[in-house]
Amino acid sequence: MTEPIAKTATAAAVRVSGGFPQYYRHTALEEHDVVCKCRKRGRPEDIGSCELGTAHRRSEDADVYVFQLPCHISFFWGPSTPSLQRLYLYNQLQQNATRFATPLEITLIDCGRQAITHDAITIGHIDLLSKYASGDSTGILTQSREQVIELLISCVSKCITELLQTTEIHGIIGAGGSGGTNLITAVMRKAAPLGLPKLVVSTVASGDTGPVIGECDITLMYSVVDIAGTNRLLREVLGNAAGAMVGMASTYQHRLAERRTQTAQDKQREEKKTRVEVYVFHATGHGGKALERLVEEGRLDAILDITTIEICDLIAGGTMITDMVNFGPADTVPFQYRDRKLLAHNPNITLMRTSAAECREVGEFILDKLDRFTQHPSMVEVWLPRGGVSSVGTVGSAFADTDSDAALADTLHSGLKGSGIRVVSDERDINDDGFTLDIADRLMDLVAQHSCSAAAS
């Protein structure tokens, strides 16, 4: 059994910058052999990391101390969230951490419209504005609600960005109404990387959540009742949110620890086992945005974009294919499109075939993207499946339209002349097994060429 050691008695043995570690003494099993609670055996003078993120160090009297780095959660709220609910959620985070023996550090940011005073607050309202506001913020009380939220989004985003650069954060949680949700989620989208747990308790989580989530992995929890006053139901929701965040943050922390302790041999074995890791993005409107975000973050090495359905929706006002626009149920199709070629995909989705003019617009959109963002034309290719760009666009199918398909292909062919970008016209349709294998093989050929060029330089 391990017995707790007073923090003051072990300060000389282990020091953790910015943390509040828990310490344990471990009994020697043999002359130099010890076991910590993660069951890792080793010599007591070894300093390293184990599977659970603990570290080992030998003190002067030969005791072995083990500390577990605290799980670090950033917590902030909307500008109108009552202080009672703020502190209840804060206390629930602490209680859940204690219940599951998870050391916890909370950075509590006061991003309300008016400053409040409480010992739990880490970064106060005045400090937040004085350090991160780009201009004079003394008139915040006289500004409109929209202006206040925009100011706070900017300040809190800078604050979170700085925290992520200077310390390790394992989760971000917030709670608020419509204004608070917009503030909190904007900060999460702007400052927090994909993969970092993000949770918001919101009064608008059951509505149109696309604008608040965007392309990010934000978890929304509906508050059911307004975040005002206090009642049993709201306490249950906030308690569940706290438990979920502690669980996600703890898991994320352990995953980071595992990556740090991974040996070079482990990494080599992983690379041999899985040479290519594939991310599939659903073409729902936000899938493309998520793909582009990962490109901006430098987390993708190659892209095979064969389902460009979101472009048509952007041009014609759909809700989610290069040859069709997505709408909701049939009665939601805009009046000006009622006489167009429509197809019920399911009770909640109605498809509309794009016209030749719209296909030319799609082609122009693609050309603009290629012109603005292509750095190495030899590494970019455009393949045109002339047999159809969807399962319902092949010969004899509901959306077969050779004129519209030709409008897209001709626009791309003419627009890419002299660009250095290869255009491949293929008579097969996009879902043909041979076509899909050929484009995948060609992509990997380009990856290999790029790797050779990078190695040579």
C-alpha positions, -999 to 999 in steps of 0.1 A, spaced: 0 0 0 11 36 -6 7 61 21 2 99 14 31 121 23 25 157 33 33 181 5 56 202 27 77 172 36 85 164 0 89 198 -16 126 192 -20 121 158 -35 99 167 -64 89 201 -78 62 206 -104 60 240 -121 25 254 -119 9 223 -106 -5 209 -73 7 173 -73 -3 145 -51 27 126 -35 30 90 -25 57 69 -7 63 35 -22 78 6 -2 109 -10 -17 102 -46 -28 139 -55 -32 171 -36 -27 165 -12 -55 132 -23 -69 100 -2 -66 65 -2 -79 43 28 -84 5 28 -87 8 23 -124 27 -10 -117 59 1 -134 90 -15 -119 124 2 -119 153 15 -100 143 44 -76 169 67 -90 153 65 -124 135 96 -135 109 90 -163 73 88 -172 50 58 -168 18 48 -186 -4 69 -163 16 101 -166 34 97 -132 71 103 -127 96 87 -104 125 103 -84 146 92 -55 149 115 -25 179 118 -1 164 92 24 159 67 -4 121 70 -4 105 70 -38 80 97 -45 55 96 -72 34 125 -84 6 127 -109 5 158 -129 -29 176 -124 -55 175 -150 -58 211 -162 -92 224 -173 -99 259 -185 -134 272 -175 -153 303 -185 -188 314 -189 -211 337 -209 -214 375 -201 -248 370 -185 -244 337 -167 -253 341 -130 -224 337 -105 -244 310 -87 -243 287 -117 -207 295 -124 -196 284 -89 -219 254 -89 -202 241 -121 -168 249 -107 -175 230 -75 -189 201 -95 -156 199 -114 -137 197 -81 -160 171 -66 -158 149 -96 -120 151 -96 -120 142 -60 -145 113 -64 -123 97 -91 -90 106 -75 -80 128 -104 -57 157 -94 -73 188 -109 -62 223 -116 -88 248 -129 -80 281 -147 -112 301 -141 -116 331 -164 -141 358 -156 -153 370 -190 -186 385 -178 -196 420 -187 -191 432 -151 -162 422 -128 -170 399 -99 -147 389 -70 -142 354 -58 -112 333 -46 -118 307 -73 -112 331 -102 -78 327 -117 -79 355 -144 -102 383 -134 -123 406 -156 -100 436 -151 -68 416 -158 -84 400 -189 -93 433 -205 -62 452 -194 -39 425 -209 -57 414 -240 -80 442 -252 -64 459 -282 -79 494 -273 -96 513 -246 -121 489 -228 -132 513 -201 -165 519 -218 -176 482 -219 -206 489 -197 -220 514 -222 -213 493 -253 -240 472 -270 -243 435 -263 -229 427 -297 -199 449 -291 -192 434 -257 -193 399 -270 -170 407 -299 -145 423 -274 -147 394 -250 -142 369 -279 -110 386 -289 -97 389 -253 -105 353 -242 -92 339 -275 -58 356 -269 -59 344 -233 -65 308 -242 -39 309 -270 -13 321 -245 -23 295 -220 -20 267 -246 15 280 -255 27 283 -219 11 254 -201 -7 221 -208 -45 223 -209 -66 191 -211 -100 205 -216 -122 237 -219 -157 240 -205 -182 268 -204 -219 275 -199 -242 302 -212 -273 313 -230 -274 324 -267 -248 352 -262 -226 331 -239 -227 302 -263 -216 324 -292 -188 338 -271 -176 304 -257 -178 285 -290 -161 313 -310 -132 311 -286 -131 273 -289 -131 275 -327 -106 303 -328 -80 293 -302 -84 256 -293 -68 229 -314 -89 199 -327 -87 170 -304 -87 191 -272 -119 183 -253 -144 212 -255 -178 212 -238 -205 239 -236 -237 237 -216 -261 258 -237 -297 270 -239 -295 268 -277 -280 234 -281 -311 219 -295 -315 244 -324 -294 250 -355 -260 242 -340 -240 246 -373 -230 282 -367 -217 276 -332 -199 243 -338 -186 250 -373 -158 226 -382 -147 219 -346 -151 190 -322 -172 209 -297 -196 190 -275 -229 208 -268 -251 198 -239 -286 212 -238 -294 229 -205 -332 220 -209 -340 250 -186 -326 285 -187 -293 290 -169 -309 314 -145 -318 307 -109 -312 272 -96 -333 241 -95 -327 203 -94 -328 198 -131 -302 225 -139 -280 211 -111 -282 176 -126 -273 190 -161 -244 210 -148 -232 180 -127 -233 158 -157 -213 183 -177 -187 185 -150 -184 147 -149 -181 145 -187 -154 172 -188 -133 156 -160 -136 122 -178 -126 137 -212 -98 158 -199 -84 129 -179 -84 107 -209 -68 134 -230 -41 139 -204 -33 102 -203 -32 100 -241 -6 129 -242 15 111 -216 14 79 -236 27 99 -267 55 114 -247 67 81 -233 65 63 -267 100 52 -276 116 56 -310 112 19 -316 75 21 -309 71 49 -334 90 29 -360 68 -1 -354 37 21 -358 50 36 -390 56 1 -405 23 -12 -393 3 18 -407 20 36 -435 -11 57 -443 -37 71 -420 -69 81 -437 -94 107 -426 -128 106 -442 -148 138 -442 -186 136 -446 -198 162 -472 -224 178 -449 -213 214 -452 -188 214 -423 -168 184 -435 -150 205 -461 -143 232 -435 -128 206 -412 -106 193 -440 -94 229 -447 -87 235 -410 -65 205 -408 -47 217 -439 -41 250 -422 -28 233 -390 -4 212 -411 -19 179 -401 -25 165 -436 1 153 -462 -22 148 -491 -59 153 -501 -82 133 -524 -112 156 -528 -137 136 -549 -170 146 -533 -172 183 -539 -209 184 -531 -206 214 -508 -198 238 -536 -232 235 -552 -249 241 -519 -228 272 -514 -237 285 -549 -274 276 -550 -283 278 -513 -285 241 -504 -281 227 -469 -251 204 -474 -226 171 -549 -211 185 -578 -242 176 -598 -269 183 -572 -280 206 -544 -293 194 -511 -324 208 -494 -345 196 -465 -380 180 -469 -398 186 -502 -418 215 -488 -387 234 -478 -374 236 -514 -373 273 -523 -402 284 -546 -379 294 -575 -367 258 -577 -400 240 -575 -400 233 -613 -365 219 -613 -355 182 -615 -359 170 -579 -353 137 -562 -363 126 -527 -331 112 -511 -350 104 -479 -379 121 -460 -357 148 -447 -334 155 -478 -345 166 -513 -319 167 -541 -320 191 -570 -301 186 -602 -277 214 -611 -281 233 -643 -254 239 -669 -250 275 -657 -246 263 -621 -221 237 -632 -200 264 -648 -201 283 -615 -189 252 -597 -160 250 -622 -151 286 -617 -151 281 -579 -127 252 -582 -105 272 -606 -103 301 -582 -93 278 -553 -66 261 -574 -53 295 -587 -50 309 -552 -37 280 -532 -16 258 -556 21 261 -547 35 232 -567 13 225 -599 31 192 -605 17 179 -572 -20 187 -582 -42 169 -606 -79 172 -616 -96 140 -627 -130 142 -645 -152 111 -643 -172 117 -675 -194 87 -668 -211 107 -640 -201 124 -607 -227 107 -586 -246 74 -584 -278 91 -597 -259 110 -624 -249 81 -646 -266 73 -680 -302 62 -675 -304 75 -639 -326 103 -625 -300 131 -627 -283 121 -660 -275 154 -679 -247 153 -704 -250 191 -711 -245 201 -675 -216 176 -670 -200 189 -702 -203 225 -689 -183 216 -658 -157 196 -677 -152 223 -704 -148 251 -677 -121 231 -659 -103 221 -691 -101 256 -705 -94 273 -672 -64 250 -664 -46 254 -697 -11 265 -692 -14 262 -654 9 232 -650 -19 212 -634 -27 179 -651 -63 173 -662 -73 137 -667 -106 130 -685 -118 94 -676 -149 78 -692 -158 59 -661 -182 72 -634 -170 83 -600 -182 51 -582 -165 27 -606 -142 4 -586 -114 7 -611 -117 45 -611 -115 48 -573 -84 25 -572 -67 44 -599 -71 78 -583 -60 64 -549 -29 49 -565 -21 81 -584 -24 101 -551 2 78 -535 25 82 -565 24 120 -560 31 115 -523 61 94 -531 73 120 -556 69 148 -531 88 128 -504 117 121 -527 119 158 -537 118 168 -500 145 144 -491 167 155 -520 164 192 -509 
